[in-house]
Amino acid sequence: MLTPADDFPIHQTPEPVANPATSDRNAYDRYWFNGYDRDGAFYFAFAHGLYPNRFVADAHFTVTVDGVQHSLHASRRASLDRFDLGVGPLRVEVVEPLKVLRLIGEANDTGIAFDLTFTARAAVIEEPRVTTRNGHHVIMDATRLTQLGAWSGTITVPGGRVIEVDAATTPGTRDRSWGIRPVGERDAGAPKPFNPLMWLWAPLHWDDEVTLWGSFERADGDMYQKDGHRVAAQPLGTAPDASAVAVPTDGAEATGYQELHPVRHELTFKPGTRLVSGGTMHLVDGEGKEFAYRIEPTGTRGYLAGLGYLHSTWGHGVWQGELKVEAESWVIDEVDPLAFDRQHCQQVIRVTEIGGEGRTGVGVLEQIIFGPHQRYGFKEILDGHPGE
């Protein structure tokens, strides 16, 4: 079936754009964003996902402020028009590709609304393709791009409070990923083997550059998938100028782009939980020079269940009906830290470079830790850290 997207030279197969190249039920195409006050006053995130072989599109917005996390979820039957990026009151607008995007949450009876514009500080980063198997079964095969920038606009939370979002004080990150990953209702069949997992992801803002750490790790500490980057950026603490952001063309990388290689981390954990409480992260560049920094959580965090991740009701790609919109809130400090759906979270962190000039920065640490991890003392699927 033809759609407006077919009028652009973007086809990758002989099929119309609306026809996925794979019949895998877990095919997906996703937008994801976060933003946060540099001093930790608030954190927010947004996601929009298309699951073409499940005929579902969903979108989510979550914001943590004053110790409470508010979330707005929406799901609908997916449109065949790939330019239709709205789900109920939530939508994404691509204002200037790879530079400026806008998120809109129209006024609705949940009390959660927003109008936010993301402007890049640095060129986009293409992360390596990730392919993960459970036995012989491919459960993830995806490509992701990441970009760091700053936010402007407003957020309204239940009760009518309006949060002013200033680009000079509100950095953030966006990513786009597509391919195959576990979504929707659980597949039937025989039980599959359990694979312990530690996932760490840290996009960071420094005064004149941005850096990225990403790693998948096994129980024995082997980082079997890892990725790191640094990219020159416009000054932190100012409103970015989109016209100055380089866009890769003809396969060329942006000026100031360099690969980094995660080599180790030394983390501490809040006793009785799996929540990272501090530590150091170490990478090396292509010449073997180490780049390391110390992390310090600000105390502000968001559970990505607020965006549907691991959510028992609002999981990604789950059929909710022709259109469904729902909101929920929880007090951050009253959440069970060992609940299954609270293991995927992001914390706003301050970072201090080890060595050099001891410069400082800000970012988030995203984590998922399921199962044993020998070095950090985790022995079960979801036991808490034993402490000192």
C-alpha positions in Angstrom: 0.0 0.0 0.0 1.4 3.4 -1.0 1.7 6.3 1.5 3.2 9.8 1.4 6.6 8.4 2.4 6.8 6.7 -1.0 7.3 10.1 -2.7 10.8 10.3 -1.2 13.8 8.4 -2.4 14.2 6.4 0.8 13.3 2.8 -0.3 15.5 0.0 0.9 13.5 -2.8 -0.7 11.3 -3.1 -3.8 8.3 -2.8 -1.5 6.4 0.4 -0.5 7.8 2.0 2.6 4.8 0.9 4.7 5.8 -2.8 4.1 8.5 -3.8 6.6 11.5 -5.7 5.2 11.1 -8.3 7.9 8.1 -10.3 9.1 9.5 -10.5 12.6 6.7 -9.6 15.1 9.3 -7.6 17.1 10.3 -5.2 14.4 10.3 -1.6 15.8 11.2 2.0 15.0 11.6 4.3 18.0 12.3 7.9 19.1 13.6 8.5 22.6 14.5 11.7 24.5 15.5 12.8 28.0 16.2 16.2 29.7 17.1 17.4 33.1 17.9 20.5 35.1 21.6 20.7 35.7 21.1 21.0 39.5 18.7 18.1 39.6 15.4 20.0 40.1 13.6 17.9 37.5 14.0 15.1 35.0 11.8 14.2 32.0 11.8 11.7 29.2 9.7 10.9 26.1 9.4 7.9 23.8 7.5 7.1 20.6 7.5 3.6 19.1 6.1 2.1 16.0 5.7 -1.7 15.8 4.6 -2.3 12.2 4.0 -6.0 12.4 2.0 -5.7 15.5 0.0 -2.8 14.0 0.6 -0.7 17.2 2.1 2.7 17.9 2.6 4.1 21.4 4.0 7.1 23.1 4.9 8.0 26.6 6.0 11.1 28.6 7.4 11.0 32.2 8.6 13.8 34.5 10.1 13.7 38.0 9.8 16.8 40.1 9.5 17.4 43.9 10.1 13.7 44.5 7.1 12.5 42.4 7.2 10.9 39.0 4.2 11.6 36.7 3.7 9.6 33.5 1.4 9.9 30.5 0.9 6.8 28.3 -0.9 6.6 25.0 -1.4 3.8 22.4 -3.3 3.4 19.1 -3.6 1.3 16.0 -0.6 2.2 13.9 -1.1 4.3 10.8 0.5 3.1 7.6 1.7 6.7 7.1 5.2 6.7 8.5 5.1 10.5 8.8 2.2 10.3 11.2 4.0 10.7 14.6 1.0 11.3 16.8 -0.5 9.1 19.4 -3.5 10.7 21.2 -2.3 13.9 22.7 1.4 13.1 22.2 3.5 13.7 19.1 7.0 14.2 17.7 7.8 16.9 15.1 11.1 16.7 13.1 11.8 20.4 12.7 15.3 20.1 11.2 16.6 16.5 10.7 19.6 15.7 13.0 19.4 19.1 14.5 16.0 20.2 16.0 13.0 18.2 17.1 9.9 19.2 19.0 7.7 17.2 21.4 4.1 18.2 22.1 1.7 16.9 24.7 -1.6 18.6 24.1 -3.7 19.7 27.0 -5.8 16.7 28.3 -7.7 15.6 31.4 -4.6 14.0 33.0 -3.1 17.4 33.9 0.2 16.5 32.1 1.1 18.7 29.1 4.2 20.0 27.5 5.8 21.8 24.5 9.5 21.2 24.3 12.1 21.8 21.7 15.4 19.9 21.5 18.4 21.6 19.8 21.6 19.7 19.2 24.9 20.8 20.8 26.9 18.3 18.8 26.8 16.2 15.7 24.9 12.9 15.8 26.7 9.7 16.9 26.0 6.5 15.0 26.4 3.6 17.5 27.4 0.2 16.3 24.8 -2.3 15.3 23.9 -4.6 18.3 22.9 -8.2 17.7 22.1 -10.3 20.7 21.0 -14.0 20.8 19.4 -16.2 23.4 20.8 -19.5 22.3 20.3 -19.6 18.5 17.4 -17.1 18.6 18.1 -13.5 17.6 16.3 -11.4 20.2 17.9 -8.0 19.4 19.3 -6.7 16.1 19.3 -2.9 16.0 21.0 0.3 15.1 20.9 3.4 17.2 21.9 7.0 16.8 22.5 9.3 19.8 22.7 13.1 20.0 23.2 15.5 22.9 21.6 18.9 23.1 19.6 21.3 25.2 15.9 21.9 25.8 13.5 24.9 25.9 9.8 25.1 26.5 7.3 24.3 29.3 6.0 21.3 31.2 2.7 21.3 33.1 2.2 18.7 35.8 -0.9 17.6 37.7 -2.1 20.4 40.0 -1.3 23.1 37.4 2.3 23.8 38.1 4.2 25.0 35.0 7.9 24.2 34.8 9.9 26.6 32.6 12.6 24.8 30.7 15.6 26.9 29.8 18.1 25.8 27.2 21.0 27.3 29.2 20.3 25.0 32.2 18.5 22.0 30.7 20.8 19.6 28.8 19.6 16.3 27.5 19.9 13.4 25.0 17.9 11.9 22.2 18.2 8.6 20.4 16.7 6.9 17.4 16.8 3.1 17.1 15.3 0.6 14.7 15.4 -3.0 13.9 14.3 -5.9 16.1 14.0 -6.1 19.9 11.6 -7.8 22.4 8.3 -5.9 22.4 4.6 -6.7 22.8 3.1 -9.7 24.4 5.4 -12.5 25.5 6.0 -15.2 22.8 4.7 -18.7 23.4 6.8 -21.8 23.3 9.3 -23.6 25.6 11.0 -21.5 28.4 14.2 -19.9 27.2 17.5 -19.9 29.1 18.1 -16.9 31.4 20.9 -14.6 30.5 22.3 -12.4 33.3 22.7 -8.8 32.1 24.3 -5.6 33.1 23.6 -2.6 30.9 25.2 0.8 31.5 24.7 3.9 29.3 26.1 7.3 30.1 25.7 10.2 27.7 27.6 13.2 29.3 27.8 16.9 28.7 31.2 18.7 29.2 32.0 22.3 28.6 33.2 21.8 25.0 32.4 18.2 24.1 30.0 15.4 24.7 30.9 11.8 25.5 29.1 8.5 25.5 29.6 5.2 27.3 27.5 2.1 26.4 28.1 -1.5 27.5 26.4 -4.9 27.8 28.1 -7.2 30.4 27.8 -10.8 31.5 27.9 -12.1 35.1 31.6 -12.7 35.0 32.2 -9.0 34.1 32.9 -9.6 30.4 31.8 -6.6 28.4 30.7 -8.4 25.2 29.2 -5.3 23.6 30.7 -1.9 24.2 30.8 1.5 22.6 32.2 4.9 23.4 32.5 8.3 21.7 33.5 11.9 22.1 32.3 14.7 19.9 33.2 18.4 19.9 30.2 20.5 21.1 29.0 24.0 21.5 29.5 25.6 24.9 27.5 24.0 27.8 25.3 26.5 29.5 24.2 28.4 26.4 21.4 28.0 24.0 22.8 25.9 21.0 22.8 27.3 17.5 21.4 24.6 15.2 23.0 26.1 12.1 26.4 25.4 13.5 25.7 21.6 14.1 27.5 19.5 11.4 25.5 16.9 9.6 27.4 13.9 8.2 27.2 13.7 4.4 28.4 11.1 2.0 29.6 8.9 4.8 31.9 11.5 6.3 32.1 11.9 10.1 31.6 15.3 11.8 34.7 17.3 12.7 35.9 16.6 16.3 34.5 13.0 16.4 36.6 10.3 18.1 35.9 6.8 19.3 36.4 5.8 22.9 36.6 2.3 24.2 35.1 1.4 27.7 37.6 -0.7 29.6 36.4 -0.9 33.2 34.1 0.6 35.9 34.4 0.6 39.7 30.9 1.2 41.0 29.3 1.5 44.4 25.7 0.6 45.2 23.1 1.7 47.7 22.9 -1.2 50.2 19.9 -3.5 49.7 19.3 -2.3 46.2 20.9 -2.5 42.7 21.0 1.3 42.4 24.4 2.7 41.5 25.5 5.3 44.2 28.8 6.4 42.7 32.1 5.2 41.3 34.4 5.7 38.4 34.3 4.8 34.7 37.4 4.4 32.5 37.8 4.5 28.7 40.7 4.7 26.3 41.0 6.5 23.0 42.4 5.1 19.8 45.9 5.9 20.9 45.6 4.2 24.2 45.2 7.3 26.3 42.9 6.9 29.2 39.8 9.1 29.8 38.2 8.5 33.2 35.7 10.3 35.4 34.0 10.0 38.8 30.2 9.9 39.0 28.0 11.4 41.7 24.2 11.0 41.5 22.2 14.2 42.3 19.4 12.2 43.8 17.0 12.9 40.9 16.1 9.9 38.9 13.4 8.5 36.6 12.2 4.9 36.3 11.8 4.0 32.7 8.6 2.2 33.5 7.2 5.7 33.1 8.0 5.2 29.3 6.6 1.7 29.2 9.9 -0.2 29.7 9.2 -3.4 31.8 5.7 -2.0 32.5 3.2 -4.7 33.3 0.4 -2.8 31.5 2.0 -0.3 29.2 4.8 -2.4 27.7 5.9 -1.4 24.3 3.9 -2.7 21.4 1.1 -4.2 23.5 -2.3 -3.9 21.9 -4.4 -1.5 24.1 -7.3 -0.9 21.6 -7.9 1.6 18.9 -6.9 4.4 21.2 -6.1 4.5 24.9 -4.7 7.3 27.1 -3.8 6.9 30.8 -1.7 8.6 33.5 -0.1 7.5 36.7 2.2 8.9 39.4 4.3 7.5 42.2 6.5 8.9 45.0 10.1 8.0 44.1 11.3 7.2 47.6 8.3 4.9 48.1 9.1 2.6 45.2 10.3 -0.9 45.9 14.0 -0.7 44.7 14.0 -4.5 43.9 10.8 -4.6 42.0 11.2 -6.1 38.5 9.9 -3.0 36.7 12.1 -0.6 38.6 15.4 -2.1 37.5 15.6 0.1 34.4 16.2 3.6 35.5 18.2 6.8 34.8 19.9 9.0 37.4 21.0 12.5 36.8 24.7 12.6 37.7 27.5 15.1 38.1 30.8 14.0 36.7 34.4 15.0 37.5 37.3 14.1 35.1 40.1 12.2 36.8 43.4 13.7 35.8 43.9 16.6 33.5 42.3 19.8 34.7 39.7 18.0 36.7 36.9 19.5 34.6 33.2 18.8 35.5 30.1 17.9 33.6 26.6 16.6 33.9 24.6 13.7 32.4 22.7 10.6 33.2 23.6 7.0 34.1 21.1 4.5 32.8 21.3 1.0 34.2 19.7 -2.5 34.0 21.1 -5.2 36.2 19.4 -8.6 36.2 20.9 -11.8 37.6 24.3 -12.5 39.2 27.3 -10.3 38.9 30.4 -11.8 40.5 32.5 -8.7 41.1 29.7 -6.7 42.7 28.3 -9.4 44.9 24.9 -10.0 43.3 24.0 -13.7 43.5 20.3 -14.0 42.5 18.1 -12.6 39.8 17.1 -9.6 42.0 19.0 -9.6 45.3 20.1 -6.3 46.7 23.7 -5.2 47.2 25.2 -6.6 50.4 26.9 -3.4 51.4 30.3 -3.0 52.8 
